[in-house]
Amino acid sequence: MDALPSKAERWCPGVVQEHKGHASPTACPARGQALDGSAAALRSKIIESLRRQGFALNASGVMAPSVNGHKQAIRELHSEARDAAIERARPGLARHERKLLRYFASGAEVQPERMNPILKEVLPDTEEELLFRYARLHWSVPVSAGYGRRLRFLVFDEHNGKLIGLFGLGDPVFSLGPRDRWVGWDAQAKRDRLRHVMDAFVLGAVPPYSQLLCGKLVALLMTSNEVSEAFSKRYAWRTSFIGARPFDGRLVLITTTSALGRSSLYNRLSFWGRRVFVSVGFTSGSGEFHFSNGVYHDLLAFARQRCAPSAKHERWGNGWRSRRELVRAVLPKLGLSRELVYHGVRREVFVVPLADNAVPFLRAETDHVEPFSTPAAELFGWFRERWLLPRASRDQSYRDFDPETLRLWEQQKKW
């Protein structure tokens, strides 16, 4: 259960009255002073935006949308932020849409018994990067572009040259309670070994392959030897910008969170009897997606003028450590509680060990790593017999898929 705000942080009572249509947005009794015009306008914009998205605002400042774990309700809660992300992408991608749609298979082009997946690393300023950016816009919730170190892959079907799915790995957040408790970190080991961890910021299959359970295939391929080798090739023996320490390039753990509450994609996903994705708990239900529908740009402009940045380091300059920290800094200056970052959508947290002794290594109890052997070809062979062929024989609805239904800017469709 999410923690309630302290009395010192409680939401300005004027917001509750405003929600009922009784109070002026310029008054802020909690701060004992009136807001100036621009701050009052931004405050009103935030309140209206949250209300329009379906959030329930109460006297404590905690938002409690009535999703109750229902995936469609969670999708609807994210719909405004998702639509805003599509609109932001229009200038850079709309003119390429016709060409990019050619990478998506029609149902008639998919032959499960002849399918042969290949991994393609995405490099900057390539057509594959455009395809990666375009494909992730079709997720039913907004998808991060990743932070810090990034490794992105597309998965193609070599048989027909069409896109099966994609995944992206980025730097993990420093503090993630369920992950940290699972590892059993002390402060020093965490500082030393977190760089051996990456987070999957996007992962999944595209239709019609998604109808053949190929999201599980993409998840398995993320754990392959080929991905670990690509990570090592990219980052081994590079000196970190802040810590100025060389890195040996060993990837030992991947983390990810479900998009829609409890996950049906990762649960019970195994490889020859070994559980690949381990559920370790749920997030607290906080973040900033509900400010990502155009409001965040206004919050950023406000923060640059009136807030002290949280990230100060002589080697990387001044700024904000995360979007969430920026939002929490601005809200009190508008007479709103920082606890409005608690949106109530709790996501399941998974850890994906890539070595038999991942935990002792991450705790700095050993410097030796015993990696699992998981060639991509073997992962696909397991997936083919366990999921792909049985699904294809039971359900042939994938054959009806038309990639034109994915077109974003002539007619908006959701998967």
N, C-alpha and C positions, 0 to 999 in steps of 0.2 A: 504494500500500500504506500502511495506517495506521502511524504511528510507534509504536514500543514505548515504554513508560514508562521514565523514568530509574530508576536504582537507588534514589534517594531517594524515589521515588513508588511503588515496587513494592508490590504488594498484600500485605496481612498474611498470612503463611503459615498462620495459624489458619483462614483461610477455606477454603484448599485442604483442610486436614484435616477441617474441618467438612463440606465437600462430600462427603467420603468417610465421614463419620459417626464421626470419631475425636476431635474437639476440642470444648472448651467455647466457646460464642460470646462469653463474657465476656473471654477472654484476647486480648490484642492485642500479640504480641511485637514487631511492627514499631514500635510506639510505646513499648514498654517499660512499659506500665501497663495496669491493668484498666479496662474500661468500666463506667460506672454502669448501673443497671438499665434505665433508659429508652433509653440509647444502645445497650446490648446487645440489647434487644428490637427496636429499629428495624433494627439491623444484621442480625439474624436474619430479619426480615421482608423486607428487601431481597434477601438471598441466596435465600430460598425463592421470592420472586416472580420473580426472574430465572431460576431453575432451572425453575420451572413454565412460564414462557413459552418455554422451549426453548433458552436461551442456554447455551453451553459456557463454563465458568469455568476458567481455568488459572492457573498459578503467577505469571505476569506481570501478571495482572489484566485482560488483554485478552479480550474476548468474541469468539468466532468461531462464530456460528451457521452451520450447514451449509445456506445458501440457494443458493449457487453461481449466483446470478442467476435462479433459478426463481421466477416471479411468484407461484405458489400458495404456495410456501414462505415468501415475504415476507409475503403476506397472513396466513398462519397466525401468523407471528411478531408481527404487529400486532393479532391478534384480541382479546387480553385488554384492550389499551388502547382499542380500538374499542368493545368491549362496555361498558367503564367510562364512556366518553364518552356512550354512549346512555343509560346509567343516570343520569348526572349531569343529562342534559337532560330526564328524565322529568317532574319537577315543573313545568317551564315549558311543555312542549310536548304531553304525552300527552293532555291534555284537548282539544287542538285537532286531534288527528290525523285524525279523521273528515273535518273540513272541509278540511284541507290535502291529503288524498289526492284530493280532487276536482280538484286542479290537474294530476294526472298522467293522461295519456291511456291509454286502452286501445288495443290494436293496431288495432281496427276504426275508431277515431276519427282515425287518422293517414292522410292522403292525400298522399304525397310530391310529386305533381305540383301540388298546391294549397298547399303549405306556404309560409308567409310569416313569417319571423322578425322580431320587434321587440324592442328593448332596453328594459328597465325598470330605472331606477336604484332601488336599495333605500334607503329612508329609515328612520331610527329610529322605533320604536314604531308600525309599520304591519303589516298582514297580510303584506305582501311580506317583511318582515324575519323573521317567524315561518316563512314558507315557505323562505326562504334557510337559516335555521338547521336546519329539519327535513330539507331535501333533502341538505345536506352530511353529515348523520349516516349516510347510506347509502353513502358512499364506503368502499371495502374497507380503507382505512387511515385512522387518525384525522386529521382536518383541523384546522389551526390556525384560530383566529378572526381572525387578522391582528393587526398591531401598529401603533401610532401613527396616521398618516393612513390612512384606509380608504375605498375606493370599491368598492361592491358592485353587481352587476348580475344580474338574471334575464333569460333569453331565452325569450320566449313565441312560440308559433305563433299568429299572428293569425287564421288560418283557423278554429281550434277553441278558442282561448283556453287551451290547455294548455301546460305547462312543457316547454321543450326542454332547457334546461341553465342553468348559472350560472357566474360567475367573480367573484373578489374580489381586489382589489389592496391591498396594504399597504406600509408602509415596509420597505425592504430592510435586511438586516443590514449592518453597517459593513464587515466583512471577509468576503469570499467569494473565495477564491483564484482559481478559474477565471475568474470575472467580472473581477476586478481585473487579471489578467494579460492578458485580451483587450482591455480598455480601454487598458492601459499607463499607469495612473495614477501620478502622483507624489502625495506626501502632501497638498500644498496643494490641488491640483486636485480630489482626491477629497473633501476637506472642503467645497470650494466647490460641486461639481457633483453630489454624490450625491443631493441633493434633487430632481434631475431624473429620478431612477430610482424605479420602483416594482416590487414583487415580487408575482407572482400566487400567493397562498397557497392558492387552490382554483380549479379549472377543470375543467369537464367537462359531458357531457350525461347526462340521466336516461333510463331506458328508457320507452317503446320507441325513442325517438329515438337513443339510444346505439347501437342495433343498425343504424341507418342512417348510421353514421359521423359523427353530428352533434357529437361531441367536437371534430372538426376545424373545424366551423362555429363553435362557441363560441370556440375558440382564435383563429380569424381575426377574429371580431367584437371580440375584446379589443383588436385593433390598429387599430380603426376610428377615423375622424375624430371620430365621436360620443363615443367614450370619452375621447379627448384633450381634446375641448371640455368635457366634464363635469368632467374633472380641473382644467382651467384655471378654469372657473367656480367650482369649490369652493375652490381654493387660491391663485389668483392674487392677488398683492399683500397676502397675509396675512403678518404678521411671525412668524417662528418663535419658539417659546416660549423655547428655550434660547439660540439664536444672536442673537436680536433683529434679524434681517435680513429685509427684504422679499423676496418670491419672485415671479418673473414668471409662474409657472404653466405653463411649457413642460415637457411630458412627452416625454422623448427616448428612454428605454430602459425596457423591462420585462424582468425576469428571472423564471425559474421553474425548478423542479426536478421531475424525474419522480418519481412515487410508488413505482414498482416496478422500480427499476434502470434499464436501458436502455429508452427510450421508443419505442413504436410510434405514439403519437399525434402527436408533434411532428416526428419525423424525416421529412424529405422533404416537409414541408408548405410549399407555395409559393403565390404569387399572381402570375399572369402571368409565370412564369419566375423570379421573385425568391424566394429562400429566406427564409421568414419567421422561423422559429426556427433559431437557429444553436447547435449543440452546441459547448461550449467546455471540456468535461471532466467530472469527477465529484467529488462531495463526498468528504470523508475518511471518511465513515461514522460520524459522531458526532452526538449529540443526546440527547434525553431522553424519547422516546416510550415506552421500556421502563420508565420510572418513572411513567407517566401512568395507571396502572391503579388508582389509589387511594394508591399509595406517595408520590407527589409531595406530597400534602396533608400527610403526616407529615413529609416532608423540610422543607417550608415552615415548619411549626410549630417544628421543631427549630432551623432557621436563625434564626428570629426571636428565639429565646432565647439562642443560643450563637455566632452568627456575625456578623461585621462586614459590613454591606451593601457591595456593590461600586459602586453608583451613588450618588455624593454630589455634589449641586449645589445651591447656595443657592436656585436658582429652581424646582427640581422636587423637592426634599426627598431623603430617603434611601430606598433600596430596592435592587432587583437589576436589573441591565441586561438579564438574560435568565434563563429557567428553567434553561438549561444552566449558567450561572455559579453559580446557587444550588446545583445538584446537585454541581458540582465543589468547592464550598466545604464542603459537609456531609460528603461521603464520607470525607475523611481523618480527620475527627473521630470517625468510626465505625470507624477502622482499616481502611478500604477505599481502594483506589487511585482517584484522580480519573479514571484512564483507563477506568473502567467506563462512561463516557459514550460510548466507542467501541463501537457496537453491530454494526458490520460491514456495515450495509446502505448501500451507496454509491449515491447518486442522481445521475442525469445532469443537468448544469447547462446551461440554455439561456438565451441572450440574444436579445431581440427588439428590434432597432433600429427606431425610429419615424421616423428621418430618414436621409437619404442621407449626411450628415456627422456622424452620432451620435458617432463616436469622436473626431474633432478637437474637437467641442464639449465632450465630457466631459473631455477633456484640458485644457480651457481654452485651446486654440490659436485659437479663434474664438468670437465671441459670436453669430454668425449661425447659424440653424438652417434646414435645408432639409428640411421634413417630407415624408414620402410622402403622396400623396393616396389614401386608402383609405375611401371612403364605404361604409357598411354594406351598402347595396343592391348595390354592385358586388362586394363580398366574397361575398355570398350567391349572386349570379349565377354567379360562378366556382365556388363550392362545389357549386351545384346541378348544373351540367353535368359537372363533373370527378368528383364523388363520389356525390352523393345519388341521382340518377336511375339511374346504372349499378348502384349497390348495390341499390336497390329492385327492379330488374328481375331481378337475380341471386338475391336472397335475400329471401323474404317471410315469414320466421319472426317478424318484428316483429309481424305480425298476431295472433299468439297471446298477446301479453302481457296480463296482468291486473294492474291497479294494486294490487289487494288483496294481492298478494305482497310489497308494500313495507311493509306494516303492521309497526311496530316493537314495539309493546307488548302485542299480543295473541299474536303469533307472530313471532319474530325471523327475518327473511329478509335475505340479502345479494344484492346485484346480481351 
